[in-house]
Amino acid sequence: MNSRTLAKIAGSSYLIIFFAAIFANFMALEALSSNPLETIQQHAYMVRLGIMAFLITVVFDVVVAWALKLLYKEHPLTGLSTYFRMMHAAIMGVAVFALPMTLNLDNDADIINQVTLFNTIWLIGLFFFGIHLILLAKIIGKPKLIVFFLVAAGIMYMVDTSAHFLMPNYDDYSDLFLALVAVPSIVGEMSFAIWLLLKGAKND
């Protein structure tokens, strides 16, 4: 399999992850967090679709890891970067186990507990994903702007996870941390995905 094909596979898989994650997070998970019991009782199918969307992100996370490993196999940090991304995927897969439980619960508190469990496990996974992004930036080397945003995103994922566990008053700053994570991660990872599709692995 040639490099352009691998780049296109990685880029298209990245886009699938983006769209699946947007639906899973901002439709299903947000609804569960805001109106737990009502969502289970009236929109259970949306929750089921959200669970499947999260599983799809895990599957294509592995595909991205595989494609990037082959694409940059000559770089000495590629193996380590791949392991950290696979750790994230594995932890995310474990986190999803918490969500199907919500479909059988009949009170807000128990549903929220399951959502919190999912978020906590996922948060741990994002710490390792942050390390992957920093290593990935070192591996690809250019374009410099994408490298900058990937490093910034990786650092902020790690800072955000650490802040969750170290700051008792994290909720007071949650909106700030969300912005600090979201901006570089969306810009960096989306730009990287598009670059892979259009120019990745080209020699010119």
N, C-alpha and C positions, 0 to 999 in steps of 0.2 A: 504493500500500500504506500503510495507516494505521499510526500509531505503536504502538498496542497489538499489532498483528500482528507488527511488527518486534521489539518487546520479547519477545513469546512465542517467536519464532524464535530470537532470541539466547539466551534463557533455556533453552529445550529443547536447543539445540545445545551449550550449556555443560554440561548434564547428560550428554549423550552423550559429550562429551570426558572428563568425570570417570570414567564407568563403563568406557569403552574404555581409558583410561590406567591405571586400577586393575588391570584384567586384564593389560594389556601389561607393566606394571612389576612387579607383585607375583606374577604367575604365570610368564609367559614369561621376562622379563629376569632376575628373581631366580633362577629355576631355572638359566638359562644361566651366571650368575655363580657359583652355589654348586656345581653339578655339571655342568660344561660338556659333556664327552664323553657322559656318561650321558644327559643331556637330549637331545642330538642323536640318539643311537642309539635311545632308548626313547620319547622324547616329541617327536619332530620335528614332528608335526602341531600340537602346542601352540605350538611356536615359530612355525610358519607363521601360526597364528591371532593370535599376538602381533604379528607383523609387520603383518598386516592391521589389527589394532587401532590400532597406531601410525599407519598411513596414514589411518584413520578420524579420528583426532584432528587430523591435519593438515587434512583436508577441512573438518571442522566448525570448526576454528580460522579458516579463511578465511570460512566462513559467518558466524561471530560478528563478525569484523572488518567484513564487509559490512553486517550488520544494525546494528551500533553506529554505523558511519559515517553511515548514513541516519537513524538515530534521533536522533543528536546533531549533525546536519549544520550547525546554526547556530553551534556553538561553534568559536572560532578554533583550538583545539588538536586538534580531531577528526581532521583530515587527518594531522597528525604522529603522533598516537596510532595511527592505522590503519597507517601505514607501519611503525612499530616492531613491531606485532603481525604484519604480513605478513612482515617480516624473520624473526621467530621461526618462523613457519610454514614459510618457505622453507628455513631452516637445518635445521629438524626433518626436512623431507622429504629433504634431503641426508643427514642422519645415518642415516636408515632404510636407506640403501643398504648400510651395513656389516653389517646383520643377516642378509640372505639368504646371504651368504658363509659364515656359520657352518654352514649345512646341508651343505656339501661338505667340511668339515674333519674330521680324524680324530685330533686331539690337543688336550689341554686348553689348552696355551699359545696356540696359534693362535686358538682360539675366544675365549679371554679377550682377546686382542689386538683382535679385531673388536668385542667388547662394549665395551672401553675406548675404541676409536675412536668408536663410537656415542655413548657417554656424554660424551666430550670435545666433540664437535661440538654435541650437544644442550645442553651446559652453556653454550657460547657463545651459543646461541640464547636461553637463559633470561635472559642479561644484558639483551638487547634487550626481552624480554618484561617484565622488571622495569620498564624505562623506560615501556613501554606502560601498565602498571598504575598507576604514579604519575600519568601524564597522564590516564588514565581516571578516577581518583579526583577530579582537579581538574575534569574535564568534568562528571561526574554531580552533584557537590556535596553530595548527600544521598541516603540517610540517613547521618548523620554517622558512625555506628558502622561501617557498611560502608566508607565512605571511609577511615576510620582503618586498618582492616585491609588494604584494598587498597594504601594507601601503605606500610604496614609490610611487606607481602608483596613489593612492588616493590623496596623497599630491600634486603630480605634476599636476594632473588634476585641482585641485583647484588653484594652483599657476599659471598655464597657463591661465586659465579663468580670474583670477584677473589681470594678466599682460596685457592681451588683452585690458582691460578696463582702467587700470591705467597708462600704459606706452604709451605716444604719439609716441615713436620710436620703438614700439614693432616689426615692420617688420625688423628692423636691427638685431634682435636677434631671429627671428622666427625659423630658422633652429636649433638653440641651444635648444629652448623650445620644438620643435618637437621631437628631440632626447631624451630629458629628460623625456618626456611623453611616447614616443613610447617604449623605452627599458624596463622600469619596467612594463608597462601595458601588453605588449606582453608576456614577460617572466612570469610575475605573473599570469595573467588570463589564458594563455594557459596551464601553469603548473597546475593550479588549476583545469581546465577542464579535463586534462588527469588524474590527481589524483582522481577526482570524478569518472571517468570511471573505473579506475583500482583498487582503494583502498578506496574510500570514503565510510564512514559509516561502514567499517569493524571494528571488535573489536580487530583483531590481529595487 
